[in-house]
Amino acid sequence: MLTIRTLSRSIDWIVVAAIATLMTLGVMFIYSSGINSEGDLVSSEYIKQAIWAATGILVMLGVTLLEPKRLPDYTVIIYGFFLIVLVYTLIFGRVVNGARSWLGVGDLGIQPSEFMKIATIVFLSRYIEMSLHEGHSFKRFAVSLAIVVVPMGLILSQPDFGTALVFLPIYLGVAFIGGVSPRYLAFLMLTGSLAIVMTVMPLWQGLVSTKPALFMRLFYEAPYVYYVMGAALLALMLAIAGYRFFRKRYYYWISYVSLIGFLGLGSSLVGQRILKDYQVMRLVVFLDPSVDPLGSGWNILQSITAIGSGGFLGKGFLQGTQSHYRYLPQQSTDFIFSIISEELGFIGGVLVFALFLLIAFRLILSIRTLSSAFQRSVVAGVFSMILFHFMINTGMTMGIMPITGIPLLFLSYGGSSLWAICLGVGLCLGIGARRYES
């Protein structure tokens, strides 16, 4: 067991410094977002964020003191506890921004779904390690996926689509490192892609397409879609029977494609019922913001304007016009990167990119030095979570990703997401510091 002095020498302080720099930038530009066009400070969010950042660093460093070898014994309890909290939140939680996802009184509250991400990472990693002997089996894929789908379903019921979406890259990262069959992972991604496309297609055909393709109605409009799903199901059953009797490989691939079609179309029908119109509209305006320039497309257009107006060196700290004149919506949370790019320009954007890439690179190096499947999977899960948040949020502000309400970790305003990711990084730092322990 390492002493505190020895542990402090083994911690990756480069990651800690990068995160502290991002947190400092976050507090600075949350402060800037609270200034109006007359130069008056109208928000105290920066004070709360500074407190959350300071306590987040303490949480991150405190978690490194935990013994990673003992963590697997408690993963079931951690996962089960937060599942119960999610159910309680779904029934008794507070509604914020249309989602019943908060617990608390007055201005004090937490978002349990953020901590559920870390709980899912450690429990999924534990199962991946315990099932190594099963190799590429379908059972291993199905059980590991179920571990992720259960909390996703509860979070979607709140409904909080953005937070639920983060669980998919977490699963893919952990499952890939853990040796789940790439064939099954590809199946999951193809099915999900088909479901998303067919969920958006009705609005796209009606609002954007100048020449709607009539044959596409077969894949999303009742009763035609039911006929297509029935045909896919029939092809699946015949292919399974053919493979069982003749053992020809092409029967397997026919069943593979048929099941993707059946589940993808079925999921799209569920998505059309569950997702609200504004959520589907976000995906449509991502493809063409001009469809609704004063509604759902406004956010993207104003964000792109803010980033473009910053130029190479920016307008200067506290000199942003898009944010101070309140053209940018959710500017301290979803669009914090837009403010940074407007006031610090291209150089500021590159700085943020470099810090995130540095953190990601150090986590990848850590994975390569770990011998425990559990520990590799935990680091992979946290890495996937950070990378996905970064790619989606920055892409969203630049108009190359749909608006999903996913914050930019370490920078966006919010205590729950900040503490949760600090908890996750703390686990990674503790694991990395003990990587050479016998």
SVG drawing of the C-alpha trace seen along z (x, -y; Angstrom):
<svg xmlns="http://www.w3.org/2000/svg" viewBox="-51 -50 58 79">
<polyline fill="none" stroke="black" stroke-width="0.4" points="0.0,0.0 1.4,-3.4 2.0,-6.1 0.5,-9.6 3.9,-11.0 4.7,-8.2 1.2,-8.5 1.6,-12.2 4.8,-11.6 3.0,-9.0 -0.1,-11.1 -0.3,-12.4 0.0,-16.1 -0.1,-17.1 -3.8,-15.9 -4.5,-17.8 -3.0,-21.0 -4.9,-20.7 -8.2,-20.2 -7.4,-23.1 -6.7,-25.4 -10.0,-24.4 -11.9,-25.1 -10.2,-28.5 -11.2,-29.3 -14.8,-28.1 -15.1,-30.4 -13.7,-33.4 -16.1,-33.0 -19.1,-32.2 -18.3,-35.5 -18.2,-37.1 -21.5,-35.5 -23.1,-37.3 -22.4,-40.8 -25.1,-42.5 -24.9,-45.0 -24.5,-48.0 -21.5,-46.4 -23.4,-45.4 -22.8,-42.1 -26.3,-40.5 -25.4,-36.9 -23.6,-35.3 -23.2,-32.0 -19.4,-32.4 -19.2,-32.4 -21.0,-29.0 -18.8,-27.6 -15.7,-28.7 -16.8,-26.9 -17.8,-23.8 -14.4,-23.9 -12.4,-24.1 -14.4,-21.3 -14.2,-19.3 -10.4,-19.4 -10.5,-18.3 -12.9,-15.4 -10.6,-14.4 -7.5,-14.3 -9.3,-12.7 -10.6,-9.8 -7.0,-9.0 -6.5,-7.9 -9.0,-5.0 -7.5,-1.6 -8.5,-0.6 -8.1,3.2 -11.0,2.9 -13.3,0.9 -14.7,4.0 -16.2,5.4 -18.5,2.4 -19.5,1.8 -22.8,3.7 -23.8,1.6 -22.8,-1.6 -24.7,-0.8 -27.8,0.4 -27.8,-2.6 -27.9,-5.1 -30.5,-3.1 -32.7,-3.5 -32.0,-7.2 -32.9,-7.5 -36.2,-5.8 -36.9,-8.1 -35.9,-11.1 -38.3,-10.0 -41.2,-10.0 -40.3,-12.8 -37.7,-14.9 -37.9,-18.5 -38.7,-19.5 -36.0,-21.7 -36.0,-22.6 -38.8,-20.2 -37.0,-17.1 -37.7,-15.6 -34.0,-15.0 -33.1,-17.0 -33.2,-16.3 -32.9,-19.1 -34.5,-22.1 -34.6,-25.7 -31.4,-26.6 -29.6,-23.6 -29.8,-20.4 -28.0,-17.6 -28.6,-15.7 -28.2,-12.0 -28.0,-11.0 -24.5,-12.6 -23.2,-10.3 -25.0,-7.4 -22.5,-7.6 -19.6,-6.9 -21.6,-4.2 -22.3,-2.5 -18.7,-2.7 -17.4,-0.9 -20.1,1.8 -19.9,2.4 -16.1,2.6 -16.5,5.2 -18.8,7.4 -16.4,7.1 -13.6,8.4 -15.7,11.2 -16.8,12.4 -13.4,12.4 -13.6,16.2 -16.8,15.9 -14.7,14.2 -16.8,12.9 -20.1,14.6 -23.5,13.0 -24.4,13.4 -21.5,11.2 -22.6,8.5 -26.3,8.7 -25.6,8.6 -23.1,5.8 -25.5,3.8 -28.3,4.3 -26.2,2.8 -26.2,-0.4 -29.7,-0.3 -31.4,-0.2 -30.1,-3.6 -30.5,-5.0 -34.2,-4.0 -34.8,-5.7 -33.1,-8.9 -35.0,-8.9 -38.2,-8.7 -37.4,-12.0 -37.0,-12.9 -33.3,-13.9 -32.2,-12.8 -28.7,-14.4 -27.6,-12.8 -29.0,-9.4 -27.0,-9.6 -23.7,-9.8 -24.1,-6.2 -23.7,-4.8 -20.1,-6.0 -19.3,-4.9 -20.5,-1.4 -18.7,-1.3 -15.4,-2.4 -15.6,0.0 -16.8,2.9 -14.2,2.3 -11.3,2.3 -12.9,5.3 -13.0,7.5 -16.7,7.6 -17.1,8.8 -16.6,5.9 -19.4,7.5 -21.9,6.9 -20.6,3.4 -21.0,2.6 -24.6,4.1 -25.4,1.7 -24.1,-1.3 -25.8,-0.5 -29.1,0.2 -28.8,-3.1 -27.9,-5.1 -30.9,-3.7 -33.2,-4.5 -32.0,-8.1 -32.3,-8.7 -35.8,-7.2 -36.9,-9.2 -35.9,-12.4 -37.1,-11.5 -40.8,-12.5 -39.9,-16.1 -37.1,-16.2 -39.4,-15.1 -42.0,-17.6 -39.9,-20.7 -36.6,-20.5 -36.7,-18.2 -37.9,-20.0 -38.6,-16.7 -39.7,-14.2 -38.8,-10.7 -42.1,-8.8 -40.5,-5.4 -38.9,-6.6 -42.4,-6.7 -42.2,-2.9 -39.7,-3.2 -41.4,-5.5 -45.1,-5.9 -47.8,-3.6 -49.0,-1.1 -46.2,-0.8 -43.5,-0.6 -45.2,2.4 -45.1,4.2 -41.4,3.6 -40.8,4.7 -42.8,7.8 -40.8,8.6 -37.5,8.1 -38.8,10.4 -39.8,13.0 -36.4,12.8 -34.8,13.1 -36.7,16.3 -36.0,17.9 -32.3,17.0 -32.0,18.5 -33.7,21.7 -31.4,21.8 -28.3,21.3 -29.4,24.0 -30.0,26.6 -27.4,25.7 -24.7,23.9 -24.0,21.5 -22.3,18.2 -24.5,16.0 -27.6,17.0 -25.9,15.5 -25.3,12.2 -28.9,12.1 -30.2,12.6 -27.7,9.9 -29.0,7.3 -32.6,8.3 -32.4,7.8 -30.7,4.4 -33.6,3.4 -36.3,4.7 -34.9,3.3 -33.8,0.0 -37.3,-0.7 -39.0,0.4 -36.7,-1.9 -37.5,-4.8 -41.2,-4.3 -40.6,-4.3 -38.4,-7.4 -41.2,-9.3 -43.5,-8.6 -41.0,-9.4 -39.0,-12.3 -40.7,-15.7 -41.1,-17.7 -38.4,-20.2 -35.9,-17.4 -36.5,-15.9 -36.4,-19.5 -32.9,-20.0 -31.7,-17.1 -33.4,-18.6 -32.0,-22.1 -28.5,-20.5 -28.8,-19.4 -30.2,-22.7 -30.4,-25.6 -32.2,-27.8 -35.3,-25.7 -36.2,-27.5 -33.8,-30.5 -35.9,-32.2 -36.7,-29.0 -34.6,-25.9 -32.0,-27.1 -31.4,-30.3 -29.0,-28.7 -26.7,-27.3 -26.7,-30.4 -25.9,-32.7 -23.2,-30.4 -21.5,-30.2 -21.7,-34.1 -20.1,-34.4 -17.2,-32.0 -16.6,-33.6 -16.6,-37.2 -13.8,-36.3 -11.3,-36.1 -7.7,-35.0 -7.0,-36.8 -10.6,-37.5 -12.3,-40.7 -10.7,-40.6 -11.9,-39.3 -15.3,-40.7 -15.6,-42.3 -18.0,-39.8 -21.1,-41.2 -23.1,-38.1 -23.1,-37.0 -23.4,-40.5 -26.3,-41.4 -27.9,-38.0 -28.0,-36.6 -26.5,-33.4 -28.9,-31.1 -27.7,-29.0 -24.4,-30.8 -22.9,-29.7 -23.7,-26.1 -24.2,-24.6 -22.5,-27.5 -19.6,-28.4 -17.2,-27.5 -18.8,-30.1 -18.0,-32.8 -14.4,-31.7 -14.0,-31.7 -15.6,-35.1 -13.4,-36.8 -10.2,-34.8 -10.6,-34.0 -9.0,-31.1 -6.1,-31.0 -8.6,-30.5 -10.4,-27.7 -7.1,-26.0 -6.1,-26.2 -9.3,-24.5 -8.8,-21.8 -5.1,-21.3 -6.0,-20.9 -8.7,-18.3 -6.4,-16.4 -3.7,-16.4 -6.1,-14.9 -7.2,-12.3 -3.7,-11.4 -2.6,-10.9 -5.6,-8.7 -4.8,-6.5 -1.1,-6.2 -2.5,-5.1 -4.7,-2.4 -1.6,-0.9 0.3,-0.4 -2.5,1.3 -2.7,5.1 -6.1,5.3 -9.1,5.6 -11.3,3.8 -8.9,0.8 -8.4,0.5 -12.1,0.5 -12.7,-2.2 -10.2,-4.5 -11.6,-3.7 -15.1,-4.6 -14.0,-8.0 -12.0,-8.7 -15.0,-7.9 -17.2,-10.1 -14.8,-13.1 -14.2,-12.7 -17.9,-12.4 -18.8,-15.5 -16.0,-17.5 -16.8,-16.4 -20.6,-16.9 -20.5,-20.2 -17.8,-21.9 -19.3,-20.4 -22.7,-21.7 -21.4,-25.2 -19.8,-25.1 -22.9,-23.7 -21.4,-20.3 -23.2,-18.4 -26.9,-18.5 -27.9,-20.4 -28.4,-17.9 -27.9,-19.9 -24.6,-18.1 -22.3,-20.5 -18.6,-21.0 -17.0,-19.2 -14.8,-21.3 -16.0,-24.6 -19.8,-24.7 -21.8,-26.0 -23.0,-23.2 -22.0,-21.4 -23.3,-17.9 -21.5,-17.3 -18.3,-18.8 -18.2,-16.8 -19.1,-13.6 -16.3,-13.9 -13.9,-14.9 -14.9,-11.7 -14.2,-9.7 -10.9,-11.4 -9.9,-10.8 -10.5,-7.1 -8.3,-7.1 -5.5,-9.1 -5.6,-6.7 -5.5,-3.7 -2.6,-5.1 -0.6,-6.0 -0.7,-2.4 -0.2,-0.8 3.1,0.8 1.9,2.2 2.1,6.0"/>
</svg>
